[in-house]
């Protein structure tokens, strides 16, 4: 694989399910990271079930904050001059979408190399394919030493020793282990599933059970390749060894694209269509332990508790075992649970749980996608999906998932043409996300519809939010006075509805966007928002309050205070990996340096921000259209330093990389 990556820009690892393509890709990512100037990144595509979200998922995995309406352009611009390895794992279920994306990225990024894993080739021009074979098996007639050297036997022995400490391949069992590895055709997943049975079953009996099972016809296997039949037969055998309750839990847990923790499993998986098939909540923990023992589930320790996940082949098998009735019943509980999780972790509330909530939503995003897909794929549930997607509005912004947020909202709006509150709120959220992407043309008609609909329904909350987003649109159109007036009207509407959190966030928008037009008002509103954020322990909101105050201080000419505020805001944004927010702070830090006569530092920070702006498909001039800080800073630093010195400092900043950029701009390691 190393050799082939030196000869091609696209290498696809192919092979049957369970052969170890993902494990090899993960190892390659770590082993080859240092060989590329900009490192290696792994994007796991198995949890992604909607091809329309592929570009957004890759951008998010790379840490990009989408700002332009086309995330394909964002990706290509980000990768254009980077020498890195991008690993796309499990492409087969999105084969056409992956092929188009890979082709576009390779054309636009000449130094990029891509490693893909898939059960079949992508079919992109220039692609080379490396077939990942099963592990080598041995002949039962070989000497014990020779049998033990074969890869399939070595893996079985290693996993068997975990299941039964002290197990080794010796003269008594070598021939049996060799026949067993042949029966499993050297497929690593099949070997691991078989090895765990040694806890309760001698190896000779294990081979007899496998022989008996493999001799039985496998449903759907006639047209399958032999090794596909072998893996399927092994999964059938493993499923048959589970208790009926374990089988039901296996199939139900396959609904969780992003894996699951105990609390969610206990809330969603118990219950069934008949008493006979019921799973009790108190039994779930023991059933999970049984599936972990059988290597059906992989348990991983996290700060929030133990996380359980399935390998893709095992999850796919479980999904096939779900009956239509079970899918309907399970789907209702699944949607209800994740609707509650979104409500519990709402980021538009100033609370001490904002950071915990943001990280929880990040972890659960694959499962939230399943919930949204269930809503939009079932009659009568689309309004619920719209409510979930709308409630995530702050998450879509902070996570930089604007395209994904608009994808779900647009899909729901098409399915919910009727006049209801779910549609009204989705319209203003969709408009806000469009404005963040500079799409004023789409935002304005949606805002108009939202206002008409809100008045018709008497939904004062939706009307207040529509007025607020209209104010932001006015700033985007270069009308700051009108924007401030609309925001003030929206704030009154929020307070009339008793929505104190919405009124607080409104003050942030007025403070940040109105900093140039009314800096004194901006400071008053920003101080109020900061005090409330501190009183409630809302760290996420604190970072935005500091940014608004920094903008106001810059407009008042208080350069040092603006710099101190922006450094603190940038630290909080960096904690969240909020590239968009961090880049905004870096931009203003360049302005403050320039205003204080530190022109080389200003040019360097402008250089550090440049690739980040480019990566997001954005421009600093779109930060606040009526603020000319960027142009003034560029012109002044260029004039004071001279063209050659300015270019040198700018290039130095562009080469720093994100980690050193943060040290330089935030921590001030430039000797100050």
Phi, psi and omega in degrees: 000317175303314182296315183291326178293339175280349184245349182219157178264348176223115177240125179249124174273119179245164179157166182293160176301141178082004184277347176108021181297316181295316180299321178293320179295319178297314180297321179296320180302314181287318185290328186259359184305316183287348181277354181240135185303325181251020171080195181225140180231135179256128177245115181273116184259351182303319181286347185273119185251353182245113183298336180294343182261005185300308183299317179297319181295319179293318179299317180296318179297330179276359178081022182271147175254111183292129176236329177271161183289345182246104183288340174298314177298319178302313181297312183297318179296320180295319186273351191309315184244023182258139175258098185211167176252123177251123183252118179252110187259130178070069182269348194297329182276353176231043193299312183294316180296319179295319180298316180296316181295314181298316180300316181293319181293319181293325179290324185267349183230089189293343181256004180279140170238141183237132172247121181243151170240137184195153176285346173215160183296154180283331181081025179269142181302134179087356182294137168248145185244131175243112179283126178270109185279161171298166178292150181292139178251170185240162176273131181303338182277354181289165176293154182305316182298321181288321177300315185293343181278341183289144187299317181297320179291320179298317179294317180299315181298319180296313180289326179295323179294331175289321181285322179228092182309135180098352180294134175219160175274118183226186183298331184285331187238357187303313182296321179295315180296322179297315179295323179295317179294327175292317180301323180273002175055028175071015180280118186305315182298317179297320179297317181293320178296324180286321187297325182294342180290345181293349175301324185236351188231127176298154186297327180294318178292324178301316179296319180297317179299317179295317179301314181297319183290318183291336178285339178284145179296139179262125182301131178076010187268350187302318183268358184277156174292154183307315183288331173296319178295322181296315179294317180299317180296322179294319179293320175301317181295314179297320179297319180293335179280347178280153173292160179306320179292321177295322178298315180296320180291320176306309183294322182288323178292342179291347176293335188274100182295330183256018185080181188208151170254166189302318183302315180293319179298318180292331181280328189256320191281330178295156179096154179198183183282340180220155182300326182298326185262012187289145169246126179275145181303319183291346180270346189299316184298320179289322179294321177297317178301321178295321179288329174293317179299329182269007180064019173284321177250146174251124181261133180228132178284133174229169178299328183272356182133193181275132180252135182244135178218163178244147168294155188301318181296321180290320179294317179299319178299314181299321180297325180293335183275354179281129177280157178305319180296321180292321178299318180296311182294316180295320181300320179298315180292323180298311181297316181297319180296311184285336170297319177294322179296319178297318179294320181293328184253027181301132183266356177270019173244133180278102183215162178289357183259012185299312182295317178298318180295318180298314181292326177295317179294323176300313181296322187270003185306315178302323179285326176296323177298319178298317180298316180295319179296321177298317180298315186277354178255002184235141181297134175083358184253354187298325179296324177296318177300319177298320179296319179294311181298323180289321180295341180271014191301319179291323178300314180303323182286307184295320181285349183074022183258050183296317180297318179294316178302315179293328178301310182291319180295315179297319179297316180293320180297327176293329183271346182237075179283344185288156181280104174213171184294328179299317179292318181301313181290324178296327181294316180288326177295314179299320178297317180297316179296322178297320179296321178296338177262009179074019184261069181295327183299322179280323187294318188297312178298324179294320179296320179297315178297319180299316181295317178298315182293318181297319178294320180296321181276345187071027181270092184293329179294311179298323180295319179296318179292322178297320177295321180296313180293328175297324176296318177296321177297323179296319176298318180297332179271004179081028179239073186296322181296315177297321178299315179297319180296317179295319178296322178295318177296320178295321180299318177298321178295318178299315182294324178296329178276355182076017181266085184293323180295318179296321178295325178293314179295326175302319179297324176298311181302317180294321180292317184285311184284331182267010186299324181280321183285320184217074185299325180293316175298322180299318179293319179299312181292320180295318178298319179297315181295321178295316180298318179292320178299317179293319181297327181263000180067031184269092185295320181299313179295326179301318180300322179286325176297317180297321178297314180299316179294323177297319177298317180296317179298321178296318180291337177273355180086011178269078190298317185293320178294320178300318180296315181297318180294319181292324177297316181293319178298320181295323178298317179292321178296323180294326177302327181269359187057038180272088185296322180297310179297320180296318181294323174302314181296318178300318180302312182290329175297326175294318179299316183294323178297317180296317181296335180265009177082011180263073192289325179294319177296319179299314180296321180295316181292323174302321178294322179292325182283334187303309180294333178288316175301315182298320181298329183270001183065031186236175179222141178298337179289346176266359179302301170220107190304330184272001178256127186253028183300320184295309182298318180296318180294314179301312183295317183292315180296320179296318181293316185286323183273333190090153187302316185291314181293322178298314181298321180295316180293320179298315179295321179300316179297319181296335182269356186295324187084159189297315184297312180289331175300314181297317179298317184291311187278323185267313184272347175066052182273025181265023175091007181280000000 
